[in-house]
Amino acid sequence: MTQLRITQRKSVISEKQNQRDTLRTLGLKKIRQSVVREDTPQVRGMIRTVAHLVTVEEVD
């Protein structure tokens, strides 16, 4: 299965609480921090929620 590298690129200050919680669930705490997650529908949904705060790239 493909993996995704998710990088936080913007701050969560002044964002809604559900978006802050979603970033924390993905494992992101700081700007420019990256995590690698499996490409699943659940992770895609979380990325969609915070798409304006993160960048996503596929990792082989």
N, CA, C and O atoms as CSV, one atom per row, in Angstrom:
chain,resi,resn,atom,element,x,y,z
A,1,MET,N,N,0.844,-1.184,0.000
A,1,MET,CA,C,0.000,0.000,0.000
A,1,MET,C,C,0.887,1.245,0.000
A,1,MET,O,O,1.973,1.245,0.579
A,2,THR,N,N,0.424,2.276,-0.639
A,2,THR,CA,C,1.203,3.516,-0.723
A,2,THR,C,C,1.251,4.227,0.622
A,2,THR,O,O,0.362,4.094,1.463
A,3,GLN,N,N,2.313,4.975,0.785
A,3,GLN,CA,C,2.431,5.764,1.992
A,3,GLN,C,C,2.461,7.234,1.621
A,3,GLN,O,O,2.880,7.605,0.525
A,4,LEU,N,N,2.010,8.070,2.553
A,4,LEU,CA,C,1.950,9.508,2.337
A,4,LEU,C,C,2.824,10.215,3.359
A,4,LEU,O,O,2.784,9.900,4.548
A,5,ARG,N,N,3.621,11.180,2.884
A,5,ARG,CA,C,4.365,12.039,3.797
A,5,ARG,C,C,3.549,13.321,3.962
A,5,ARG,O,O,3.299,14.042,2.996
A,6,ILE,N,N,3.143,13.589,5.192
A,6,ILE,CA,C,2.307,14.742,5.497
A,6,ILE,C,C,3.158,15.730,6.282
A,6,ILE,O,O,3.737,15.374,7.308
A,7,THR,N,N,3.235,16.965,5.807
A,7,THR,CA,C,4.052,17.995,6.440
A,7,THR,C,C,3.175,19.179,6.814
A,7,THR,O,O,2.433,19.702,5.983
A,8,GLN,N,N,3.266,19.594,8.065
A,8,GLN,CA,C,2.521,20.782,8.499
A,8,GLN,C,C,3.257,22.007,7.995
A,8,GLN,O,O,4.464,22.135,8.199
A,9,ARG,N,N,2.533,22.922,7.330
A,9,ARG,CA,C,3.190,24.097,6.783
A,9,ARG,C,C,2.640,25.407,7.337
A,9,ARG,O,O,3.208,26.469,7.079
A,10,LYS,N,N,1.553,25.351,8.088
A,10,LYS,CA,C,0.982,26.555,8.673
A,10,LYS,C,C,0.634,26.307,10.128
A,10,LYS,O,O,0.489,25.164,10.562
A,11,SER,N,N,0.504,27.389,10.874
A,11,SER,CA,C,0.194,27.315,12.292
A,11,SER,C,C,-1.284,27.024,12.513
A,11,SER,O,O,-2.121,27.303,11.654
A,12,VAL,N,N,-1.596,26.456,13.681
A,12,VAL,CA,C,-2.985,26.163,14.025
A,12,VAL,C,C,-3.626,27.294,14.829
A,12,VAL,O,O,-4.788,27.199,15.223
A,13,ILE,N,N,-2.868,28.360,15.071
A,13,ILE,CA,C,-3.436,29.501,15.790
A,13,ILE,C,C,-4.608,30.044,14.975
A,13,ILE,O,O,-4.503,30.212,13.760
A,14,SER,N,N,-5.693,30.309,15.632
A,14,SER,CA,C,-6.949,30.836,15.069
A,14,SER,C,C,-7.676,29.833,14.181
A,14,SER,O,O,-8.568,30.219,13.424
A,15,GLU,N,N,-7.317,28.560,14.256
A,15,GLU,CA,C,-8.058,27.527,13.528
A,15,GLU,C,C,-9.068,26.887,14.472
A,15,GLU,O,O,-8.953,26.998,15.692
A,16,LYS,N,N,-10.057,26.218,13.890
A,16,LYS,CA,C,-11.089,25.570,14.697
A,16,LYS,C,C,-10.506,24.415,15.498
A,16,LYS,O,O,-9.485,23.839,15.122
A,17,GLN,N,N,-11.156,24.084,16.596
A,17,GLN,CA,C,-10.661,23.037,17.485
A,17,GLN,C,C,-10.602,21.683,16.790
A,17,GLN,O,O,-9.678,20.908,17.036
A,18,ASN,N,N,-11.571,21.382,15.925
A,18,ASN,CA,C,-11.544,20.083,15.250
A,18,ASN,C,C,-10.346,19.967,14.311
A,18,ASN,O,O,-9.832,18.867,14.108
A,19,GLN,N,N,-9.894,21.078,13.737
A,19,GLN,CA,C,-8.716,21.043,12.878
A,19,GLN,C,C,-7.452,20.855,13.710
A,19,GLN,O,O,-6.541,20.140,13.292
A,20,ARG,N,N,-7.384,21.480,14.874
A,20,ARG,CA,C,-6.250,21.277,15.780
A,20,ARG,C,C,-6.175,19.816,16.211
A,20,ARG,O,O,-5.101,19.216,16.233
A,21,ASP,N,N,-7.340,19.251,16.557
A,21,ASP,CA,C,-7.390,17.854,16.987
A,21,ASP,C,C,-6.984,16.902,15.858
A,21,ASP,O,O,-6.323,15.892,16.102
A,22,THR,N,N,-7.376,17.224,14.637
A,22,THR,CA,C,-7.029,16.387,13.495
A,22,THR,C,C,-5.525,16.376,13.268
A,22,THR,O,O,-4.947,15.319,13.015
A,23,LEU,N,N,-4.884,17.536,13.356
A,23,LEU,CA,C,-3.429,17.581,13.202
A,23,LEU,C,C,-2.746,16.776,14.295
A,23,LEU,O,O,-1.773,16.070,14.030
A,24,ARG,N,N,-3.243,16.875,15.516
A,24,ARG,CA,C,-2.658,16.130,16.624
A,24,ARG,C,C,-2.837,14.626,16.400
A,24,ARG,O,O,-1.937,13.841,16.700
A,25,THR,N,N,-3.993,14.227,15.875
A,25,THR,CA,C,-4.250,12.817,15.584
A,25,THR,C,C,-3.308,12.295,14.500
A,25,THR,O,O,-2.871,11.146,14.554
A,26,LEU,N,N,-2.999,13.136,13.524
A,26,LEU,CA,C,-2.051,12.753,12.484
A,26,LEU,C,C,-0.625,12.680,13.024
A,26,LEU,O,O,0.247,12.087,12.389
A,27,GLY,N,N,-0.381,13.275,14.185
A,27,GLY,CA,C,0.952,13.238,14.795
A,27,GLY,C,C,1.769,14.477,14.538
A,27,GLY,O,O,2.989,14.464,14.701
A,28,LEU,N,N,1.106,15.564,14.132
A,28,LEU,CA,C,1.815,16.803,13.825
A,28,LEU,C,C,1.640,17.804,14.955
A,28,LEU,O,O,0.521,18.074,15.391
A,29,LYS,N,N,2.767,18.357,15.430
A,29,LYS,CA,C,2.733,19.314,16.526
A,29,LYS,C,C,3.382,20.641,16.173
A,29,LYS,O,O,3.027,21.673,16.741
A,30,LYS,N,N,4.331,20.627,15.239
A,30,LYS,CA,C,5.095,21.831,14.917
A,30,LYS,C,C,5.091,22.081,13.419
A,30,LYS,O,O,4.907,21.156,12.627
A,31,ILE,N,N,5.293,23.325,13.038
A,31,ILE,CA,C,5.410,23.682,11.635
A,31,ILE,C,C,6.666,23.019,11.075
A,31,ILE,O,O,7.696,22.965,11.746
A,32,ARG,N,N,6.576,22.521,9.856
A,32,ARG,CA,C,7.620,21.801,9.125
A,32,ARG,C,C,7.892,20.398,9.653
A,32,ARG,O,O,8.839,19.750,9.208
A,33,GLN,N,N,7.093,19.922,10.579
A,33,GLN,CA,C,7.228,18.538,11.040
A,33,GLN,C,C,6.538,17.628,10.033
A,33,GLN,O,O,5.477,17.967,9.510
A,34,SER,N,N,7.141,16.471,9.761
A,34,SER,CA,C,6.588,15.521,8.804
A,34,SER,C,C,6.338,14.178,9.466
A,34,SER,O,O,7.060,13.772,10.377
A,35,VAL,N,N,5.304,13.496,8.993
A,35,VAL,CA,C,5.014,12.132,9.413
A,35,VAL,C,C,4.684,11.322,8.170
A,35,VAL,O,O,4.259,11.875,7.156
A,36,VAL,N,N,4.881,10.008,8.250
A,36,VAL,CA,C,4.546,9.113,7.145
A,36,VAL,C,C,3.402,8.223,7.614
A,36,VAL,O,O,3.501,7.572,8.654
A,37,ARG,N,N,2.322,8.197,6.847
A,37,ARG,CA,C,1.143,7.402,7.184
A,37,ARG,C,C,0.724,6.575,5.973
A,37,ARG,O,O,0.997,6.942,4.830
A,38,GLU,N,N,0.060,5.457,6.239
A,38,GLU,CA,C,-0.507,4.633,5.167
A,38,GLU,C,C,-1.615,5.410,4.461
A,38,GLU,O,O,-2.319,6.206,5.082
A,39,ASP,N,N,-1.759,5.176,3.181
A,39,ASP,CA,C,-2.797,5.835,2.388
A,39,ASP,C,C,-4.101,5.062,2.553
A,39,ASP,O,O,-4.368,4.106,1.824
A,40,THR,N,N,-4.908,5.488,3.523
A,40,THR,CA,C,-6.201,4.862,3.781
A,40,THR,C,C,-7.293,5.914,3.652
A,40,THR,O,O,-7.000,7.109,3.703
A,41,PRO,N,N,-8.531,5.504,3.487
A,41,PRO,CA,C,-9.624,6.484,3.413
A,41,PRO,C,C,-9.733,7.350,4.674
A,41,PRO,O,O,-10.110,8.519,4.589
A,42,GLN,N,N,-9.408,6.786,5.834
A,42,GLN,CA,C,-9.473,7.552,7.080
A,42,GLN,C,C,-8.433,8.666,7.091
A,42,GLN,O,O,-8.731,9.796,7.477
A,43,VAL,N,N,-7.226,8.348,6.671
A,43,VAL,CA,C,-6.159,9.355,6.634
A,43,VAL,C,C,-6.474,10.403,5.573
A,43,VAL,O,O,-6.240,11.592,5.790
A,44,ARG,N,N,-7.000,9.976,4.431
A,44,ARG,CA,C,-7.385,10.941,3.383
A,44,ARG,C,C,-8.441,11.912,3.890
A,44,ARG,O,O,-8.400,13.099,3.565
A,45,GLY,N,N,-9.384,11.421,4.682
A,45,GLY,CA,C,-10.406,12.298,5.252
A,45,GLY,C,C,-9.819,13.307,6.208
A,45,GLY,O,O,-10.224,14.470,6.212
A,46,MET,N,N,-8.859,12.873,7.030
A,46,MET,CA,C,-8.198,13.803,7.947
A,46,MET,C,C,-7.411,14.859,7.176
A,46,MET,O,O,-7.396,16.032,7.550
A,47,ILE,N,N,-6.757,14.431,6.094
A,47,ILE,CA,C,-5.998,15.380,5.271
A,47,ILE,C,C,-6.943,16.393,4.636
A,47,ILE,O,O,-6.613,17.576,4.550
A,48,ARG,N,N,-8.101,15.948,4.197
A,48,ARG,CA,C,-9.074,16.855,3.588
A,48,ARG,C,C,-9.528,17.925,4.582
A,48,ARG,O,O,-9.772,19.070,4.203
A,49,THR,N,N,-9.638,17.542,5.858
A,49,THR,CA,C,-10.068,18.484,6.891
A,49,THR,C,C,-9.052,19.599,7.096
A,49,THR,O,O,-9.427,20.740,7.363
A,50,VAL,N,N,-7.766,19.276,6.973
A,50,VAL,CA,C,-6.714,20.268,7.249
A,50,VAL,C,C,-5.867,20.542,6.003
A,50,VAL,O,O,-4.681,20.853,6.119
A,51,ALA,N,N,-6.455,20.432,4.837
A,51,ALA,CA,C,-5.712,20.565,3.582
A,51,ALA,C,C,-5.021,21.923,3.445
A,51,ALA,O,O,-3.972,22.021,2.807
A,52,HIS,N,N,-5.591,22.955,4.030
A,52,HIS,CA,C,-5.003,24.287,3.931
A,52,HIS,C,C,-3.814,24.480,4.874
A,52,HIS,O,O,-3.134,25.504,4.811
A,53,LEU,N,N,-3.560,23.498,5.748
A,53,LEU,CA,C,-2.471,23.589,6.728
A,53,LEU,C,C,-1.312,22.645,6.434
A,53,LEU,O,O,-0.245,22.776,7.034
A,54,VAL,N,N,-1.504,21.697,5.522
A,54,VAL,CA,C,-0.489,20.664,5.278
A,54,VAL,C,C,-0.183,20.525,3.795
A,54,VAL,O,O,-0.940,20.974,2.934
A,55,THR,N,N,0.965,19.883,3.523
A,55,THR,CA,C,1.273,19.436,2.167
A,55,THR,C,C,1.417,17.923,2.224
A,55,THR,O,O,1.835,17.364,3.238
A,56,VAL,N,N,1.066,17.266,1.123
A,56,VAL,CA,C,1.063,15.809,1.075
A,56,VAL,C,C,1.820,15.360,-0.167
A,56,VAL,O,O,1.642,15.914,-1.252
A,57,GLU,N,N,2.674,14.341,0.007
A,57,GLU,CA,C,3.361,13.749,-1.130
A,57,GLU,C,C,3.430,12.237,-0.924
A,57,GLU,O,O,3.488,11.750,0.205
A,58,GLU,N,N,3.423,11.513,-2.033
A,58,GLU,CA,C,3.487,10.054,-1.961
A,58,GLU,C,C,4.934,9.619,-1.772
A,58,GLU,O,O,5.855,10.193,-2.353
A,59,VAL,N,N,5.114,8.584,-0.942
A,59,VAL,CA,C,6.425,8.015,-0.671
A,59,VAL,C,C,6.378,6.548,-1.065
A,59,VAL,O,O,5.439,5.834,-0.712
A,60,ASP,N,N,7.381,6.105,-1.790
A,60,ASP,CA,C,7.408,4.694,-2.193
A,60,ASP,C,C,8.229,3.861,-1.248
A,60,ASP,O,O,8.356,2.652,-1.441
